[in-house]
């Protein structure tokens, strides 16, 4: 049993029990339990009348006396002395409810019963003005008492009633069911509510799926589809065979429309595939090309997903998905991103097998020649389900170094377990015991080491009255400037251990920030207000080779971070292009890998897209310690939506103090970071409730936040208890090394804040 401190209200239900109905109302600070306008069909009540409980305007068809021995067949008054008189308007039926079948159920009734217009409130107040309880399908009148009991959507010819024949049922147009055309609704009796657009194209339906095909109006408009069209075009049509190493699928949507309005991607068991690309089909449709060798073999499900270039605001639905497609991959190995490179010392040649025992030959070729020239070959076997080989970077003589820019690694693998996988269960679908797989590896000639740090934020509150706090000398500006000063200000005390970063984007207080236009020394915390600032100021510093660390505060999603009004938007594919970090269907080519990135925005770690854009690899690449040609890296993001402490709805001292306290949480995190503590410790410290800090909204803080501090924005101490109803928590994830430190890595703290493997 779980006790929940919430009010419980039951209205307009049918309780057809024919037996025991036990009521144990748990006292709740939010209000008493309440039962009104319900029909109880033959109940036998067991009720604790000493607990607070409110009821009225209910109807009863009593349990026959032959079935009980004086038990209670109606709700009984309680005696806690709460001042409420219960049960003054109950209805006891003298005959059984005359149930009848209708288009949506079997419990319609006639108007010729005492239930008719006998409820406690009007049908409009109950939200049932577009519903009916009766077989004549007449709606409850919005301004008259609601009918007691169960209601169904009003219908005609077994379809939801559409009074104005605009294709949208009345109950959808009047979303709250009060019988009034409220803001955000269309008129059920007018097919063109705004006098300009047909109701299906009205902006109120941009985030609504009117046809039930899984695509909201915003997505359909981008794809040029009628909002009422029930045909989902994001269906995968196979082009290459199901056993192809490179699988290609066609989506019957124009390539030009897709690429001009958004991003199309292939999802594998609900997660974006590792290596893919989008190309133009001969007929103008969209092709999704997928390298299957970077996903596990076996039975899976594929799905096309389309994400719009514009987020439409923090609550908008900006993506749509097609139907699932079963897909069986008969690959005999799975490659990993982190060992897709070679350098002057050679390469790690790792792969996961579907069975424990296998023999293999790995042949390395120089693809710059025609035909390709054999560099060397490695022959071996394994009994642990893993291939882990080291190539020393030379030709077969183990002396002559290979100096080319790319290597083709060809794996010839023979499985030896006769169809028995690692689980030990025989799989008769495994008919092939020998197969060849090929991958291309580029030469890695850069590292992630760099001392540059870019720190940016954008406007995020829905209330424009708070804009001044984000601008020069506002609470948010000053708070985040304090973090920038901490990171960038040079240390003059020889006894301190802090090691400041450099930046060609941000400026610390006291440094002339003429590069941002005002020629003063007030500092620059990275506040961006237009897309041109991203293009002209931010991107050049991100790509200059010395910047390897990044922080952003913004609204977020799997592929984007943005301001509230979308005046500033950073897309993961665009950032990948700026950094020349490429994840294609044939090759991974990371030319500008970052060392440490924290995207402080909703859902930024819900998919692999952002960490891929920054060239950051996970550490689960093999069964042993990760084998990288890059040094340790870390990407930090949120798994889903979170409370934004810099997103107040009103401009008050409380919200300003909370915003300032969140900036202090970031300051606390980065101060520990500069003191060379492991990233996991830094995150933990910023997640703990303590004075002067609004902690990270992690699940351990789900009940409430106690935010207190001294000398707030008005010079006064502050002390706020923020209830759970006002916060949204999310796991914070680290992809890469949670043991990463300012200058190295502490492996004792790796494995913390790990995201689900499918989102890495």
Residue, then its C-alpha position, 0 to 999 in steps of 0.5 A: x500500500x502506498x499513501x499519497x498526500x493528495x486529494x481524491x475526487x470521483x465524479x460521474x463514474x459508474x461503479x458496477x460492483x455487485x459486491x464489496x466497495x471498501x472506502x478508506x479515505x486517507x486524510x490529505x492536506x490538499x482536501x478531503x476525498x470527494x464522491x459526487x454524481x456517481x452511480x453505484x450499481x449494487x454495492x456493499x460498502x465498507x466505510x470508516x466513518x471516523x475519517x474525513x470524507x465528502x459525498x453528495x448527488x450520488x445514485x444507488x441501485x441497492x444490492x438485494x437484501x437476499x445477498x447481504x445481512x444488514x450491510x451498508x448499501x449507501x455511503x454513510x455520513x462521517x463524524x470528523x466534524x469538518x463542517x460539511x453535511x454529506x448525502x443530502x441529495x442522494x438518489x435511490x433507484x426503485x428499479x434497475x438502471x435500464x442499460x443499453x448498448x451504444x456506439x462506444x459502450x454497453x452502459x448507456x441509459x434512458x432519459x426516463x430515470x431519476x438520473x436525468x439532470x440530477x447532478x451537483x453541477x452543470x454539465x459545462x462545469x463538469x466538462x461534459x457538455x460534449x458528452x452524453x449518458x443516453x442512447x438518443x445521443x443528445x449532449x448534456x446541456x452545458x447550462x443545466x445540471x449534469x446527468x448522474x453517472x457514466x458519460x460517452x462522447x456524443x456520436x452520430x452514425x457511430x462516429x464522434x459528433x462533428x456538428x460543423x463537419x470540419x473533420x474535427x469532433x466536437x469533443x476535440x474542438x471544445x477540449x475542456x468540455x465546458x460548452x464555451x469557445x475558450x482561448x486555445x479552442x475552436x468552435x464546434x459549430x463554426x468550421x472557420x473559427x478565426x474567419x481565416x483558416x479552416x479549423x484543422x489548420x488553426x494554430x491551436x492544433x499545431x501540437x495535436x494529432x487530429x487524425x490519429x496517425x502519430x503526427x501533430x499538425x506542426x509536423x504535418x504542415x512542414x511535410x505538406x500534409x493535410x492535418x486530417x490525413x490519416x496516412x503516416x508518410x514516415x514509413x520505411x520501405x526497404x531498398x536493400x536486402x535485410x541481410x545487407x551490411x549497409x541497409x537502405x530504406x526509402x521514406x515516401x517524402x520529398x528529400x527537399x522538404x525533409x532537408x529544408x524543414x528538419x532532420x530525418x533519422x533512423x531509430x533502432x529499438x527506439x534509439x537513433x542508430x550509430x552510423x547513418x546518412x540521408x540522401x536523395x532517391x532517384x524519384x525525389x524521395x528520401x533515403x536513409x542509409x544505415x551501417x548495421x555493423x555498429x548495432x547488435x545483431x539479431x531481431x530488432x525494430x526500426x522506425x523513421x523519425x522526423x524532427x523540425x528545425x524550429x522547436x516552436x517553444x519549450x512545450x511544443x511537439x516538434x517531431x513525429x515517428x513512423x510505424x515500427x518495422x521488424x528487422x533481423x540482422x544476421x551480422x556476426x559482429x558489432x563494431x564500436x565507435x571509440x576504436x574506429x581510428x588509427x594513429x601513428x601507433x596503430x589501431x585497436x581492432x575490437x568487435x563484439x560477437x553473437x557467440x563465444x567461440x570464433x576464429x577470424x582473420x583481420x586484413x588491413x588494406x590501403x584504400x588509396x590504391x586501385x586495387x587496394x593494397x594489403x598492409x598486413x593481416x592478423x589471424x586468431x581465435x577467441x572464446x569469450x565473444x570478443x575480438x580485441x587486437x592491436x595493430x602496430x601501424x606497420x606493414x607485415x614486416x613489422x618495421x615499415x610504417x604505414x603513412x596513409x590517411x585511411x585504412x580498410x579493415x576487413x574481418x573474416x569471421x567463422x562462428x564455431x558454436x553451431x548456432x548457440x549464442x552467448x545466452x546458450x540458447x540455440x537459434x535456428x535462424x543462424x544458418x551462416x557460420x562465416x561472414x565478412x565485414x568491412x569498415x573504414x578507419x580514418x587517421x586521427x591526427x588531433x587530440x581533445x586536449x585544449x584549454x579553451x572554454x566557451x560558456x553561453x546562455x539564452x533567454x528561457x522564461x515564458x514571461x518577457x517581464x524577466x528579460x532585464x534579468x538576463x541582460x547587462x547587470x541583471x540577476x542571471x547575467x551577474x550570476x553567470x558572469x560569476x561562473x565565467x570569472x571563476x573559470x577564466x580569471x588568471x590566478x595571481x596567487x602562487x599558492x593557489x592550485x586553481x588553473x584558469x581556462x582561456x576563451x576567445x568568446x567569453x571575457x572575465x570581469x576586468x578584461x576588455x571585451x571589445x570583441x563583443x562591441x562595447x569596448x568595456x571591461x565589464x565581462x561577457x557571460x555569453x548571453x546570446x540574443x540572435x542567430x547572427x551572434x551564434x554564427x559570427x561570435x560563437x561558432x568561430x571560437x568553437x571551431x578554432x582548435x583550442x576550445x575543447x570545453x563547452x557549457x550552455x544553458x538553454x531549452x533543450x531536446x535530443x537534437x537542439x538547444x534554443x531560447x524560449x522564442x527560438x531566436x537562438x537555436x543550436x542544432x546538433x548536426x549544425x554543431x557537428x558540421x562546425x566542428x567537422x565531427x562527422x557520423x556518416x553511414x560509412x565512417x566516423x570522422x571526428x576532427x575536433x573532439x571536445x574534452x568536457x561538455x555540459x548542456x544544461x537543457x532538457x533532454x540533452x542526453x536523451x539521444x546520442x546526437x549531442x555527444x556525437x556532435x562534440x566528438x565524445x565517445x562513451x566508455x562501454x566500447x568493450x568488455x574491458x576498459x575502454x580502448x581509445x585513441x582519444x584521451x578521457x572525455x565527458x558529456x553531461x546532459x539531462x535525460x528528460x525535461x527538468x525544472x529550469x531555475x532560471x525560468x521564472x514566470x513572474x519578476x519577483x524577489x523570490x524568483x530572482x533569488x532562486x535564479x541567483x541561487x542556481x548560478x551559485x550551484x553552477x559556481x559550486x560545481x565549477x569551483x570543485x572542478x577547478x580544484x581537480x575533483x572528479x566530475x561525479x563529485x562536482x555534480x553531486x555537490x551541486x545536487x545537494x540542498x545547501x545554503x545559497x544554492x538552488x540544487x540540480x533538479x535530480x530525482x533525489x530532490x523530487x519531494x521539495x527544495x529548500x532554497x535559502x541564502x543570505x543577502x539576496x537581490x533585495x539585500x535580505x535573507x531568503x528562505x523558500x520551500x518549493x513543493x514537489x508540484x512546482x518542480x520537474x526532476x530528471x536524471x543527470x547523465x555522464x556519457x564518457x568518464x564521470x571520473x574526469x578531472x580538470x587535468x586527468x581522470x580518476x577511474x575510481x569515480x567512473x561508472x557514476x551518472x551513467x545513462x542507459x546504454x541505448x541513449x549513449 
